Each structure stands twice: as C-alpha cells, then as structure tokens.
C-alpha cells in the first residue's frame, strides 16, 4: 500500500481514528459504575469543594464564582488531559508501529480528540451550574465552539511536540506533569486576575496563551459578551503557530521513532 499524505491520509485512516478515540473513552470508564456520568459529576464535585474553600477562606469578590470557576476549570482541564494523555501516545503504540504502516500522528490526534469528547460532557456540568445559579445567557454563548476549537488546535500542537520529544527523552512525561500543574496556578482558574500586581499584569496575560482562552470563554459564558477581538485574534494566531511547530517537529523526527520505541 502506498503511503498517502496530508488530508487524504487522514481521511483514509478516519475509521482507525474513530476506533482509537472510542477505545480511549471506553478504557477511561471501563471500571466505573457511573460511567460517562462521572464526566459530569467530577467537575461538579470539584467545583463545589473549590467554591466552598475559596469563597469562604479567601473571600474572592467575584460575581457568580461557581460559573467563573467551572468555566475556567473545564477549559484548562481539557488542555491538561489532552496533553498529558498525548505524551506517551507514540511510545504506547510501539508494537503496532513496528508491525505495519500507520500514520504516527494519528495516535496523538486520537488522544486530543478523546479529551475533546470528555470536555463536551463537562460542558453539561457547566450548563447545570448556570441554570442553578441563574446566570444570564445571551446569544453570544453560541460562539463557544470557536474558543473550544482554538484550545483544541493549541493542545494538538503542544501534544505533537510532546509526543515526538518523549520518544527520545522519556522523562518528559514526568516533567510535563509538574509543568502543567505550575501552569494551572499561573492561570486565573480559581482566582481573579486582579490579585496580580498591575506592573506584572501585561506579562502575566500575554505570556500565557491559556489566559486568553479562559478569558474568551468566560466573556461569552459568564458575562454574555461577544468574543473579545484582541484575545480572539491573538488566541487564533498562537493556536495555528503552535500547531505548525508541533507538526514540523513531529515530521522531522517521526522517521527516527522506530529506532527508539
């Protein structure tokens, strides 16, 4: 069979991609009695705990803190899950890659896509909280797929970079786990950006792509506003740039994978 390239290759192997995504989802809930319901309960329970702690202990003065918290949490949790699962996506499929030709990127793509499915379940939890807290909803909320797409593309770019690097440097999986935890605390998921000193605010906001994605999502979900033009343009450019970097590095290294996996 001749190797295909680009979009035609992805279309040709779309059924394999579907099967890999389904396998990841089934494996995640295989031993769970609650099954897919857990994807809704988990963010809800985490939100309840964090709301109690931060509303009473730190007393952040944020209107509808529950929606503020959960809207940031679902976006960053998707990014965390997608990239963390993708780190070992090539290594864990070593046997298959050695036996037959399969486009190597499809394993990384499947991890990010299965995380996207889990995100959709988490959004149900967000809708429930918005209803319970009577958060105002406008037509602008229909723009949420645009933000999700940006985060998806950004996560895929980083995942391709991580997956290709992990083949040669296995410790990257542990280092990334530490780094992603630090990244979360540097993003206003559980606290308001107002606690950052004004002199550091610009650096804080513009050197952290996840800040822009979380901000966009909150603007349309929590505040009912249109997408902030500046953050939309910046977020889109960063996502596309990260995807190209990830693809370029992956393409440069993929022929050497077989020697190290």
ZADO-1210 file (C-alpha; in nm, 4 decimals, padded with zeros to 6 digits):
<atoms>
<atom x="00.0000" y="00.0000" z="00.0000" code="UNK" pos="1"/>
<atom x="00.1384" y="00.3378" z="-00.0980" code="UNK" pos="2"/>
<atom x="00.1729" y="00.5943" z="00.1717" code="UNK" pos="3"/>
<atom x="-00.0670" y="00.8820" z="00.1458" code="UNK" pos="4"/>
<atom x="-00.0057" y="01.2313" z="00.2705" code="UNK" pos="5"/>
<atom x="-00.1858" y="01.5288" z="00.4159" code="UNK" pos="6"/>
<atom x="-00.5645" y="01.5454" z="00.4355" code="UNK" pos="7"/>
<atom x="-00.6115" y="01.2436" z="00.2061" code="UNK" pos="8"/>
<atom x="-00.4179" y="01.0261" z="00.4524" code="UNK" pos="9"/>
<atom x="-00.6270" y="01.1470" z="00.7450" code="UNK" pos="10"/>
<atom x="-00.9474" y="01.0759" z="00.5527" code="UNK" pos="11"/>
<atom x="-00.8207" y="00.7303" z="00.4556" code="UNK" pos="12"/>
<atom x="-00.7465" y="00.6427" z="00.8193" code="UNK" pos="13"/>
<atom x="-01.0528" y="00.8143" z="00.9679" code="UNK" pos="14"/>
<atom x="-01.2037" y="00.4823" z="01.0765" code="UNK" pos="15"/>
<atom x="-00.8864" y="00.3954" z="01.2674" code="UNK" pos="16"/>
<atom x="-00.9001" y="00.7366" z="01.4320" code="UNK" pos="17"/>
<atom x="-01.2627" y="00.6765" z="01.5321" code="UNK" pos="18"/>
<atom x="-01.1751" y="00.3384" z="01.6812" code="UNK" pos="19"/>
<atom x="-00.8810" y="00.4811" z="01.8775" code="UNK" pos="20"/>
<atom x="-01.0971" y="00.7595" z="02.0188" code="UNK" pos="21"/>
<atom x="-01.3696" y="00.5133" z="02.1191" code="UNK" pos="22"/>
<atom x="-01.1107" y="00.2859" z="02.2790" code="UNK" pos="23"/>
<atom x="-00.9704" y="00.5715" z="02.4896" code="UNK" pos="24"/>
<atom x="-01.3167" y="00.6718" z="02.6078" code="UNK" pos="25"/>
<atom x="-01.4191" y="00.3147" z="02.6916" code="UNK" pos="26"/>
<atom x="-01.0932" y="00.2480" z="02.8774" code="UNK" pos="27"/>
<atom x="-01.1389" y="00.5581" z="03.0886" code="UNK" pos="28"/>
<atom x="-01.4780" y="00.4418" z="03.2175" code="UNK" pos="29"/>
<atom x="-01.4294" y="00.0652" z="03.1965" code="UNK" pos="30"/>
<atom x="-01.4200" y="00.0078" z="03.5744" code="UNK" pos="31"/>
<atom x="-01.6521" y="00.2921" z="03.6659" code="UNK" pos="32"/>
<atom x="-02.0068" y="00.2179" z="03.7815" code="UNK" pos="33"/>
<atom x="-02.1121" y="00.5727" z="03.6994" code="UNK" pos="34"/>
<atom x="-01.9564" y="00.5567" z="03.3540" code="UNK" pos="35"/>
<atom x="-01.9986" y="00.8683" z="03.1428" code="UNK" pos="36"/>
<atom x="-02.1976" y="01.0357" z="03.4193" code="UNK" pos="37"/>
<atom x="-01.8690" y="01.0707" z="03.6059" code="UNK" pos="38"/>
<atom x="-01.7526" y="01.3207" z="03.3427" code="UNK" pos="39"/>
<atom x="-02.0366" y="01.5427" z="03.4597" code="UNK" pos="40"/>
<atom x="-02.0130" y="01.4689" z="03.8321" code="UNK" pos="41"/>
<atom x="-01.6357" y="01.5091" z="03.8562" code="UNK" pos="42"/>
<atom x="-01.6194" y="01.8801" z="03.7587" code="UNK" pos="43"/>
<atom x="-01.9321" y="01.9469" z="03.9637" code="UNK" pos="44"/>
<atom x="-01.7846" y="01.7942" z="04.2798" code="UNK" pos="45"/>
<atom x="-01.4517" y="01.9714" z="04.2265" code="UNK" pos="46"/>
<atom x="-01.6346" y="02.2988" z="04.1757" code="UNK" pos="47"/>
<atom x="-01.8352" y="02.2561" z="04.4968" code="UNK" pos="48"/>
<atom x="-01.5204" y="02.1919" z="04.7007" code="UNK" pos="49"/>
<atom x="-01.3304" y="02.4826" z="04.5459" code="UNK" pos="50"/>
<atom x="-01.6227" y="02.7223" z="04.5769" code="UNK" pos="51"/>
<atom x="-01.6566" y="02.6418" z="04.9477" code="UNK" pos="52"/>
<atom x="-01.2836" y="02.6821" z="05.0082" code="UNK" pos="53"/>
<atom x="-01.2172" y="02.9938" z="04.8029" code="UNK" pos="54"/>
<atom x="-01.5459" y="03.1712" z="04.8689" code="UNK" pos="55"/>
<atom x="-01.5134" y="03.1406" z="05.2443" code="UNK" pos="56"/>
<atom x="-01.1411" y="03.1119" z="05.3112" code="UNK" pos="57"/>
<atom x="-01.0060" y="03.3627" z="05.0593" code="UNK" pos="58"/>
<atom x="-01.3320" y="03.5501" z="05.0039" code="UNK" pos="59"/>
<atom x="-01.2738" y="03.6411" z="04.6396" code="UNK" pos="60"/>
<atom x="-01.5266" y="03.9056" z="04.5406" code="UNK" pos="61"/>
<atom x="-01.6317" y="03.7507" z="04.2085" code="UNK" pos="62"/>
<atom x="-01.9967" y="03.7582" z="04.0918" code="UNK" pos="63"/>
<atom x="-02.1259" y="03.4034" z="04.0407" code="UNK" pos="64"/>
<atom x="-01.7992" y="03.2461" z="04.1483" code="UNK" pos="65"/>
<atom x="-01.9319" y="02.8973" z="04.0724" code="UNK" pos="66"/>
<atom x="-01.9655" y="02.9679" z="03.6981" code="UNK" pos="67"/>
<atom x="-01.6428" y="03.1691" z="03.6989" code="UNK" pos="68"/>
<atom x="-01.4564" y="02.8754" z="03.8499" code="UNK" pos="69"/>
<atom x="-01.6134" y="02.5982" z="03.6424" code="UNK" pos="70"/>
<atom x="-01.5794" y="02.7861" z="03.3126" code="UNK" pos="71"/>
<atom x="-01.2062" y="02.8188" z="03.3697" code="UNK" pos="72"/>
<atom x="-01.1755" y="02.4681" z="03.5081" code="UNK" pos="73"/>
<atom x="-01.3321" y="02.2867" z="03.2098" code="UNK" pos="74"/>
<atom x="-01.1083" y="02.4674" z="02.9604" code="UNK" pos="75"/>
<atom x="-00.7852" y="02.4086" z="03.1483" code="UNK" pos="76"/>
<atom x="-00.8797" y="02.0513" z="03.2407" code="UNK" pos="77"/>
<atom x="-00.9258" y="01.9716" z="02.8728" code="UNK" pos="78"/>
<atom x="-00.5830" y="02.1134" z="02.7931" code="UNK" pos="79"/>
<atom x="-00.4266" y="01.9199" z="03.0815" code="UNK" pos="80"/>
<atom x="-00.5921" y="01.5882" z="02.9942" code="UNK" pos="81"/>
<atom x="-00.5230" y="01.6170" z="02.6200" code="UNK" pos="82"/>
<atom x="-00.1525" y="01.6949" z="02.6527" code="UNK" pos="83"/>
<atom x="-00.0910" y="01.4533" z="02.9399" code="UNK" pos="84"/>
<atom x="-00.2507" y="01.1627" z="02.7529" code="UNK" pos="85"/>
<atom x="-00.0670" y="01.2536" z="02.4334" code="UNK" pos="86"/>
<atom x="00.2841" y="01.2469" z="02.5827" code="UNK" pos="87"/>
<atom x="00.3100" y="00.8673" z="02.5578" code="UNK" pos="88"/>
<atom x="00.0872" y="00.8280" z="02.2526" code="UNK" pos="89"/>
<atom x="00.3738" y="00.7119" z="02.0296" code="UNK" pos="90"/>
<atom x="00.5608" y="00.5045" z="02.2879" code="UNK" pos="91"/>
<atom x="00.2496" y="00.3165" z="02.3997" code="UNK" pos="92"/>
<atom x="00.1759" y="00.2072" z="02.0413" code="UNK" pos="93"/>
<atom x="00.5272" y="00.0853" z="01.9660" code="UNK" pos="94"/>
<atom x="00.4221" y="-00.2723" z="01.8801" code="UNK" pos="95"/>
<atom x="00.1697" y="-00.1614" z="01.6198" code="UNK" pos="96"/>
<atom x="00.4085" y="00.0892" z="01.4645" code="UNK" pos="97"/>
<atom x="00.6739" y="-00.1813" z="01.4281" code="UNK" pos="98"/>
<atom x="00.4378" y="-00.4241" z="01.2548" code="UNK" pos="99"/>
<atom x="00.2646" y="-00.2113" z="00.9931" code="UNK" pos="100"/>
<atom x="00.2485" y="00.1336" z="00.8436" code="UNK" pos="101"/>
<atom x="00.0127" y="00.3641" z="01.0254" code="UNK" pos="102"/>
<atom x="00.0454" y="00.7436" z="01.0240" code="UNK" pos="103"/>
<atom x="00.2144" y="00.8050" z="01.3572" code="UNK" pos="104"/>
<atom x="00.0421" y="01.1342" z="01.4281" code="UNK" pos="105"/>
<atom x="-00.2954" y="00.9608" z="01.4377" code="UNK" pos="106"/>
<atom x="-00.2229" y="00.8214" z="01.7850" code="UNK" pos="107"/>
<atom x="-00.1549" y="01.1685" z="01.9216" code="UNK" pos="108"/>
<atom x="-00.4562" y="01.3090" z="01.7397" code="UNK" pos="109"/>
<atom x="-00.6784" y="01.0413" z="01.8926" code="UNK" pos="110"/>
<atom x="-00.5734" y="01.1342" z="02.2479" code="UNK" pos="111"/>
<atom x="-00.6542" y="01.5012" z="02.1977" code="UNK" pos="112"/>
<atom x="-00.9832" y="01.4169" z="02.0271" code="UNK" pos="113"/>
<atom x="-01.0954" y="01.1760" z="02.3005" code="UNK" pos="114"/>
<atom x="-01.0208" y="01.4509" z="02.5534" code="UNK" pos="115"/>
<atom x="-01.2418" y="01.6797" z="02.3467" code="UNK" pos="116"/>
<atom x="-01.5288" y="01.4317" z="02.3862" code="UNK" pos="117"/>
<atom x="-01.4751" y="01.4352" z="02.7636" code="UNK" pos="118"/>
<atom x="-01.4823" y="01.8152" z="02.7523" code="UNK" pos="119"/>
<atom x="-01.8266" y="01.8041" z="02.5910" code="UNK" pos="120"/>
<atom x="-01.9530" y="01.6016" z="02.8875" code="UNK" pos="121"/>
<atom x="-01.8003" y="01.8562" z="03.1244" code="UNK" pos="122"/>
<atom x="-01.9878" y="02.1349" z="02.9470" code="UNK" pos="123"/>
<atom x="-02.3104" y="01.9671" z="03.0588" code="UNK" pos="124"/>
<atom x="-02.1976" y="02.0237" z="03.4164" code="UNK" pos="125"/>
<atom x="-02.1355" y="02.3892" z="03.3336" code="UNK" pos="126"/>
<atom x="-02.4854" y="02.4257" z="03.1881" code="UNK" pos="127"/>
<atom x="-02.6339" y="02.2730" z="03.5048" code="UNK" pos="128"/>
<atom x="-02.4463" y="02.5200" z="03.7252" code="UNK" pos="129"/>
<atom x="-02.5504" y="02.8117" z="03.5040" code="UNK" pos="130"/>
<atom x="-02.9151" y="02.7089" z="03.5382" code="UNK" pos="131"/>
<atom x="-02.8961" y="02.6571" z="03.9154" code="UNK" pos="132"/>
<atom x="-02.7184" y="02.9915" z="03.9728" code="UNK" pos="133"/>
<atom x="-02.9491" y="03.1678" z="03.7225" code="UNK" pos="134"/>
<atom x="-02.6540" y="03.3005" z="03.5245" code="UNK" pos="135"/>
<atom x="-02.7773" y="03.5315" z="03.2436" code="UNK" pos="136"/>
<atom x="-02.7453" y="03.3777" z="02.8979" code="UNK" pos="137"/>
<atom x="-02.7224" y="03.5656" z="02.5676" code="UNK" pos="138"/>
<atom x="-02.6930" y="03.4565" z="02.2054" code="UNK" pos="139"/>
<atom x="-02.3193" y="03.5125" z="02.2348" code="UNK" pos="140"/>
<atom x="-02.2919" y="03.1797" z="02.4153" code="UNK" pos="141"/>
<atom x="-02.3315" y="03.0144" z="02.0747" code="UNK" pos="142"/>
<atom x="-01.9766" y="03.1319" z="01.9983" code="UNK" pos="143"/>
<atom x="-01.8284" y="02.8828" z="02.2453" code="UNK" pos="144"/>
<atom x="-01.7218" y="02.6333" z="01.9707" code="UNK" pos="145"/>
<atom x="-01.4816" y="02.8971" z="01.8396" code="UNK" pos="146"/>
<atom x="-01.2985" y="02.9052" z="02.1720" code="UNK" pos="147"/>
<atom x="-01.3044" y="02.5269" z="02.2013" code="UNK" pos="148"/>
<atom x="-01.1542" y="02.4993" z="01.8521" code="UNK" pos="149"/>
<atom x="-00.8713" y="02.7349" z="01.9453" code="UNK" pos="150"/>
<atom x="-00.7870" y="02.5345" z="02.2567" code="UNK" pos="151"/>
<atom x="-00.8124" y="02.2085" z="02.0593" code="UNK" pos="152"/>
<atom x="-00.5674" y="02.3267" z="01.7919" code="UNK" pos="153"/>
<atom x="-00.3323" y="02.4704" z="02.0549" code="UNK" pos="154"/>
<atom x="-00.3442" y="02.1461" z="02.2557" code="UNK" pos="155"/>
<atom x="-00.2831" y="01.9375" z="01.9436" code="UNK" pos="156"/>
<atom x="00.0243" y="02.1416" z="01.8557" code="UNK" pos="157"/>
<atom x="00.1751" y="02.1010" z="02.2004" code="UNK" pos="158"/>
<atom x="00.0758" y="01.7327" z="02.2080" code="UNK" pos="159"/>
<atom x="00.2586" y="01.6608" z="01.8817" code="UNK" pos="160"/>
<atom x="00.5650" y="01.8361" z="02.0197" code="UNK" pos="161"/>
<atom x="00.5497" y="01.6446" z="02.3481" code="UNK" pos="162"/>
<atom x="00.4818" y="01.3074" z="02.1858" code="UNK" pos="163"/>
<atom x="00.7777" y="01.3364" z="01.9491" code="UNK" pos="164"/>
<atom x="01.0079" y="01.4597" z="02.2254" code="UNK" pos="165"/>
<atom x="00.9050" y="01.1825" z="02.4670" code="UNK" pos="166"/>
<atom x="01.0281" y="00.9161" z="02.2238" code="UNK" pos="167"/>
<atom x="01.3856" y="01.0373" z="02.2743" code="UNK" pos="168"/>
<atom x="01.3542" y="01.1799" z="02.6244" code="UNK" pos="169"/>
<atom x="01.1222" y="00.9618" z="02.8343" code="UNK" pos="170"/>
<atom x="01.1397" y="01.1831" z="03.1421" code="UNK" pos="171"/>
<atom x="00.9357" y="01.4455" z="02.9596" code="UNK" pos="172"/>
<atom x="00.6169" y="01.2755" z="03.0833" code="UNK" pos="173"/>
<atom x="00.7121" y="01.3450" z="03.4454" code="UNK" pos="174"/>
<atom x="00.8452" y="01.6930" z="03.3774" code="UNK" pos="175"/>
<atom x="00.5280" y="01.7838" z="03.1903" code="UNK" pos="176"/>
<atom x="00.3142" y="01.6725" z="03.4838" code="UNK" pos="177"/>
<atom x="00.4968" y="01.9180" z="03.7092" code="UNK" pos="178"/>
<atom x="00.4986" y="02.1937" z="03.4483" code="UNK" pos="179"/>
<atom x="00.1267" y="02.1685" z="03.3743" code="UNK" pos="180"/>
<atom x="00.0474" y="02.2000" z="03.7469" code="UNK" pos="181"/>
<atom x="00.2546" y="02.5182" z="03.7672" code="UNK" pos="182"/>
<atom x="00.0870" y="02.6455" z="03.4504" code="UNK" pos="183"/>
<atom x="-00.2568" y="02.5976" z="03.6032" code="UNK" pos="184"/>
<atom x="-00.1683" y="02.8053" z="03.9078" code="UNK" pos="185"/>
<atom x="-00.0323" y="03.0754" z="03.6787" code="UNK" pos="186"/>
<atom x="-00.3709" y="03.0919" z="03.5060" code="UNK" pos="187"/>
<atom x="-00.6689" y="03.2622" z="03.6738" code="UNK" pos="188"/>
<atom x="-00.8801" y="02.9488" z="03.7034" code="UNK" pos="189"/>
<atom x="-00.9532" y="02.9666" z="04.0759" code="UNK" pos="190"/>
<atom x="-00.8630" y="03.3287" z="04.1481" code="UNK" pos="191"/>
<atom x="-00.9284" y="03.6693" z="03.9849" code="UNK" pos="192"/>
<atom x="-00.6597" y="03.8319" z="03.7722" code="UNK" pos="193"/>
<atom x="-00.6990" y="04.1429" z="03.9886" code="UNK" pos="194"/>
<atom x="-00.4743" y="03.9887" z="04.2558" code="UNK" pos="195"/>
<atom x="-00.1780" y="04.0232" z="04.0166" code="UNK" pos="196"/>
<atom x="00.0110" y="04.3492" z="04.0624" code="UNK" pos="197"/>
<atom x="-00.0509" y="04.5979" z="03.7833" code="UNK" pos="198"/>
<atom x="00.3167" y="04.6175" z="03.6867" code="UNK" pos="199"/>
<atom x="00.3217" y="04.2447" z="03.6143" code="UNK" pos="200"/>
<atom x="-00.0246" y="04.2228" z="03.4559" code="UNK" pos="201"/>
<atom x="00.0792" y="04.2644" z="03.0919" code="UNK" pos="202"/>
<atom x="00.3413" y="03.9902" z="03.1145" code="UNK" pos="203"/>
<atom x="00.1049" y="03.7665" z="03.3056" code="UNK" pos="204"/>
<atom x="-00.1674" y="03.7990" z="03.0440" code="UNK" pos="205"/>
<atom x="00.0335" y="03.7948" z="02.7218" code="UNK" pos="206"/>
<atom x="00.2898" y="03.5258" z="02.8010" code="UNK" pos="207"/>
<atom x="00.0217" y="03.2742" z="02.8961" code="UNK" pos="208"/>
<atom x="-00.1901" y="03.1559" z="02.5995" code="UNK" pos="209"/>
<atom x="-00.4313" y="02.9765" z="02.8322" code="UNK" pos="210"/>
<atom x="-00.5199" y="03.3088" z="02.9936" code="UNK" pos="211"/>
<atom x="-00.6575" y="03.4283" z="02.6604" code="UNK" pos="212"/>
<atom x="-00.8621" y="03.1133" z="02.6010" code="UNK" pos="213"/>
<atom x="-01.0092" y="03.1139" z="02.9514" code="UNK" pos="214"/>
<atom x="-01.0869" y="03.4854" z="02.9219" code="UNK" pos="215"/>
<atom x="-01.2648" y="03.4415" z="02.5878" code="UNK" pos="216"/>
<atom x="-01.4717" y="03.1533" z="02.7216" code="UNK" pos="217"/>
<atom x="-01.5741" y="03.3452" z="03.0334" code="UNK" pos="218"/>
<atom x="-01.6705" y="03.6524" z="02.8356" code="UNK" pos="219"/>
<atom x="-01.9319" y="03.4653" z="02.6329" code="UNK" pos="220"/>
<atom x="-02.0442" y="03.2160" z="02.9010" code="UNK" pos="221"/>
<atom x="-02.0261" y="03.4113" z="03.2251" code="UNK" pos="222"/>
<atom x="-02.0706" y="03.7705" z="03.1059" code="UNK" pos="223"/>
<atom x="-02.2724" y="03.7107" z="02.7888" code="UNK" pos="224"/>
<atom x="-02.0435" y="03.9348" z="02.5848" code="UNK" pos="225"/>
<atom x="-01.9147" y="03.8874" z="02.2278" code="UNK" pos="226"/>
<atom x="-01.5698" y="03.7380" z="02.1801" code="UNK" pos="227"/>
<atom x="-01.3019" y="03.9939" z="02.2720" code="UNK" pos="228"/>
<atom x="-01.1497" y="04.0762" z="01.9317" code="UNK" pos="229"/>
<atom x="-00.7949" y="04.1187" z="02.0615" code="UNK" pos="230"/>
<atom x="-00.7931" y="03.7889" z="02.2511" code="UNK" pos="231"/>
<atom x="-00.9636" y="03.6076" z="01.9631" code="UNK" pos="232"/>
<atom x="-00.7013" y="03.7178" z="01.7100" code="UNK" pos="233"/>
<atom x="-00.4143" y="03.6514" z="01.9478" code="UNK" pos="234"/>
<atom x="-00.5518" y="03.3124" z="02.0541" code="UNK" pos="235"/>
<atom x="-00.6123" y="03.2018" z="01.6949" code="UNK" pos="236"/>
<atom x="-00.2637" y="03.3028" z="01.5814" code="UNK" pos="237"/>
<atom x="-00.0984" y="03.1298" z="01.8775" code="UNK" pos="238"/>
<atom x="-00.3001" y="02.8106" z="01.8195" code="UNK" pos="239"/>
<atom x="-00.2127" y="02.7969" z="01.4486" code="UNK" pos="240"/>
<atom x="00.1525" y="02.8764" z="01.5172" code="UNK" pos="241"/>
<atom x="00.1728" y="02.6069" z="01.7850" code="UNK" pos="242"/>
<atom x="00.0136" y="02.3524" z="01.5507" code="UNK" pos="243"/>
<atom x="00.2650" y="02.4282" z="01.2753" code="UNK" pos="244"/>
<atom x="00.5552" y="02.3997" z="01.5201" code="UNK" pos="245"/>
<atom x="00.4235" y="02.0694" z="01.6535" code="UNK" pos="246"/>
<atom x="00.3665" y="01.9300" z="01.3043" code="UNK" pos="247"/>
<atom x="00.7084" y="02.0429" z="01.1831" code="UNK" pos="248"/>
<atom x="00.8959" y="01.8876" z="01.4771" code="UNK" pos="249"/>
<atom x="00.6888" y="01.5695" z="01.4547" code="UNK" pos="250"/>
<atom x="00.7537" y="01.5364" z="01.0812" code="UNK" pos="251"/>
<atom x="01.1266" y="01.5935" z="01.1273" code="UNK" pos="252"/>
<atom x="01.1564" y="01.3247" z="01.3951" code="UNK" pos="253"/>
<atom x="00.8977" y="01.0611" z="01.3016" code="UNK" pos="254"/>
<atom x="01.1296" y="00.8549" z="01.0801" code="UNK" pos="255"/>
<atom x="01.3586" y="00.8041" z="01.3796" code="UNK" pos="256"/>
<atom x="01.0819" y="00.6858" z="01.6137" code="UNK" pos="257"/>
<atom x="01.1219" y="00.3237" z="01.5137" code="UNK" pos="258"/>
<atom x="01.4826" y="00.3265" z="01.6384" code="UNK" pos="259"/>
<atom x="01.3885" y="00.4394" z="01.9907" code="UNK" pos="260"/>
<atom x="01.0440" y="00.2976" z="02.0736" code="UNK" pos="261"/>
</atoms>
